[in-house]
Amino acid sequence: MDLAYELHDLVRTLDREAERILRPEGLNYHRYLALIILAEHPGITGRQLAAAIRVTEAAASGIVRTLLKGQLIEDAAGPGTGNVRHLKISAEGAETLDRCSALLGSSLDENARAIQIDPEQLARTIRALHDELRTWHQNSERKE
């Protein structure tokens, strides 16, 4: 077995399942992530949102347009800020986020428990691996 392949395949499966669950709510996974980020960081710009979601600014612009059109987010920019949007989640967006989070639920935790894996320990292990990979990658870049 190849760890990298298995993790990549798991993430793809999780993404597809999230897309399937969110579709009836009018969201995709990137829009859902945007709502989470805007709920936690009201007032951020589209550029900051793009970086947080790890998409291009053009892609983030499309996400923002769709969420604005659906009245799930608002532009909180005050007068004199130019054409830079400062985004925040709306009351309707917060309700949608809560509903979608409940739909996504903790099914992965339940799946882990079904095969006798402690989800909290697995999460700690994955976090440690991710932290190590980021540190290793940063050190590799410095040596080049």
C-alpha positions in Angstrom: 0.0 0.0 0.0 1.1 3.5 -0.7 0.3 6.1 2.0 0.3 9.1 -0.2 -2.1 7.5 -2.7 -4.4 6.2 0.1 -4.6 9.7 1.7 -5.2 11.4 -1.7 -7.9 8.9 -2.5 -9.6 9.4 0.9 -9.6 13.1 0.4 -11.1 12.8 -3.1 -13.8 10.5 -1.7 -14.6 12.9 1.2 -14.8 15.8 -1.3 -17.2 14.0 -3.6 -19.4 13.0 -0.7 -19.4 16.5 0.7 -20.4 17.8 -2.8 -23.2 15.3 -3.0 -24.5 16.3 0.4 -24.2 20.1 -0.2 -25.7 20.1 -3.7 -29.4 20.2 -2.6 -28.5 23.2 -0.4 -27.2 25.1 -3.4 -23.6 24.9 -2.2 -20.4 23.2 -3.3 -17.5 22.5 -1.0 -15.6 25.7 -1.8 -18.7 27.8 -1.1 -19.2 25.9 2.2 -15.6 26.6 3.1 -16.1 30.3 2.3 -19.0 30.4 4.7 -17.0 28.8 7.4 -14.1 31.2 6.9 -16.3 34.3 6.7 -18.2 33.2 9.9 -14.9 33.0 11.7 -13.2 36.0 10.1 -15.7 38.7 9.2 -14.4 41.6 7.1 -11.8 39.8 5.2 -11.2 40.6 1.5 -11.7 38.4 -1.5 -7.9 38.0 -1.9 -7.7 36.8 1.7 -10.6 34.4 1.2 -8.9 33.0 -2.0 -5.8 32.3 0.0 -7.7 30.7 2.8 -9.6 28.4 0.5 -6.5 27.9 -1.7 -8.1 28.9 -4.9 -7.2 31.6 -7.4 -8.5 35.1 -6.9 -10.6 34.6 -10.1 -12.2 31.4 -8.6 -12.8 33.2 -5.3 -14.5 36.0 -7.2 -16.9 33.6 -8.7 -17.6 32.0 -5.2 -18.2 35.5 -3.8 -20.5 36.5 -6.6 -22.6 33.4 -6.1 -22.8 33.8 -2.3 -23.6 37.5 -2.6 -26.4 36.7 -5.2 -27.8 34.1 -2.8 -27.6 36.6 0.0 -25.5 34.2 2.1 -22.8 36.9 2.5 -22.6 40.7 2.6 -20.1 43.3 1.7 -19.3 45.1 4.9 -17.0 47.6 3.3 -17.6 51.1 4.5 -17.6 54.3 2.5 -14.2 55.3 1.1 -12.8 51.8 0.9 -12.7 51.8 -2.9 -13.8 48.7 -4.7 -12.3 46.3 -2.2 -15.0 44.2 -0.6 -14.9 43.3 3.1 -17.0 40.2 3.3 -19.0 38.8 6.2 -21.6 36.1 6.5 -25.2 37.1 6.6 -27.9 35.9 9.0 -29.2 33.6 6.1 -25.7 32.5 5.4 -25.2 31.5 9.1 -28.4 29.5 9.0 -27.3 27.8 5.8 -23.9 27.1 7.3 -25.4 25.5 10.5 -27.8 23.4 8.4 -25.0 22.2 6.1 -22.6 21.5 8.9 -25.3 19.3 10.5 -25.8 17.5 7.2 -22.1 16.8 6.9 -22.1 15.8 10.5 -19.6 13.5 12.0 -20.0 10.6 9.6 -16.2 10.2 9.2 -15.9 9.9 13.0 -18.6 7.2 12.9 -16.9 5.4 10.1 -13.6 5.4 12.0 -15.3 4.0 15.1 -17.0 1.3 13.0 -13.5 -0.1 12.3 -12.2 0.4 15.8 -10.2 3.5 15.1 -10.3 6.4 17.7 -11.2 9.5 15.5 -9.4 11.9 17.9 -6.2 9.9 17.8 -6.4 9.6 14.0 -6.9 13.3 13.7 -3.9 13.9 16.0 -1.8 11.5 13.9 -2.9 13.2 10.6 -2.1 16.7 12.1 1.3 15.5 13.2 2.0 14.1 9.7 0.8 17.3 8.0 2.9 19.5 10.3 6.0 17.3 9.6 5.4 17.4 5.9 5.1 21.2 5.9 8.3 21.6 8.0 10.1 19.1 5.8 9.0 21.0 2.7 10.0 24.4 4.1 13.4 23.0 5.1 13.9 21.5 1.6 13.1 24.8 -0.1 15.7 26.6 2.1 18.4 24.1 1.0 17.8 24.6 -2.7 
